[in-house]
């Protein structure tokens, strides 16, 4: 069913009467390895360079939490965040902890962590290439791997977050799943469970890969002839045993620990509204359509038909993997989106790891001659127009940097919305017109020129990537550290001895300069000595652990338990007067580091007075 020269390595060798041990075949393998190594090195150089222009974290408090957890692990205190239990996947903090051990300096570590992100993101090309080689020629596989690195989610390279590492480990897990579904030896089955477990440790949402593996395996076995089916079922004892053991362990854990089993994501322990999950799953499906430039969704049924006709590997192995992984990824994103925690945002950062599967499927479609059966074509048109019609485009595709960061598919389309509004239209109407153009292109371009349909997809990837990186490189810390009259990011660590810790007093109320909150968070991010955060009159900042205080009439800061706050070092806003010695002043907001012995006392006699002192004119403007 495949064209000559476009088969996987073993089939290709058999068709030519050669074996992988032949000199000619070894030369081709070396050429392929050299080519993919060049792709990895180029991507690492490009993204590594871009990451150096990202001056400060942007996602609060996720980046602070991961940095704190890694630093705590590097210091030998286990995974802790400001003395509290770290409740997320341990994989990423464990991966970057050696950098903090080697540097002993968060500012220097921040530089190297971003380079490490660039490296692991670039290395994702290797498992994607090996996955593509099960179905495609070397050239096509290299092209798929390279395009998989050009996606807009590359912006996460510049963030101290799990996404870059998650892309690599999820791709390794997908490769393991495909290899096992293809030939389920006991070694491959155990390796697949190990790969999925590794992915789960980096990002717990990847537990859906286990369900995708089980469903794909069941589908592959179900469509086989009876004799082979019985033989394969007998070979699946490792999978059955591990699934039973895992299910029992999960049930026992949930019975005894309930919501605490999910750590920081305990909010997911709730009953879901089927309607809300379905609605948000649809929204994320529409977002995925925007991510890939609409065209692939219009052609999706045709692509699935091509996979079905594309040989045993494509129909029995790859087709169920693509369908199950994509469906479960969208359901997971939809379930998360339906919770209050999602803040009514799109999160394609929970879905983008399926993009390589779609690119491989599209390349198979091209290899098979770009078939467009009428029934499949009609289904594709209906699918694309359906998700666009029901998607509230003007609500979720907006010119908001924070929302675009989590939904990397949307910056280009937000520009389209702005243009449409400027011309008296709505973004929804504009995207509907673009969808119609995509449908026309999908079914008008002749077969011999079908490869040109990749051009708009690449253009969408590059445009979204450029917009995201341009915004990420903006000087986010210019209102915090950038001034010749202020000390640097490590203004606390430069003063406080290594064996002593610092508490922060957050009084950045609604009447203060909005950048005062950034000053607190960025100070904590870059300074290892900061060990805890207390707050008076303000809510907790993201998921960063903190504890509330109130001010007594005699100026003591008291916890809800009635215990008075004590500290040796304390950071407070400029206008807050404490009983102690001023040791340093940092940030444009002029936060003050105080050296205190014993209970903390402030000049104010109430929470309201303390906030007035913290937000007094000039106290948070650098005046």
Helices and strands as residue ranges (DSSP letters): H 9-15, H 23-51, H 62-74, E 80-81, E 84-85, H 91-103, H 106-132, H 138-149, G 152-158, H 163-182, H 186-202, G 204-207, H 208-222, H 226-235, H 237-257, G 258-268, H 274-291, H 295-298, H 300-309, H 312-312, I 313-318, H 319-337, G 340-342, G 348-350, G 352-354, H 355-367, H 374-390, H 393-396, H 401-406, H 411-422, H 427-444, G 447-452, H 453-473, E 502-506, H 515-526, E 530-535, E 547-551, E 557-559, E 569-572, E 581-586, E 591-595, H 607-614
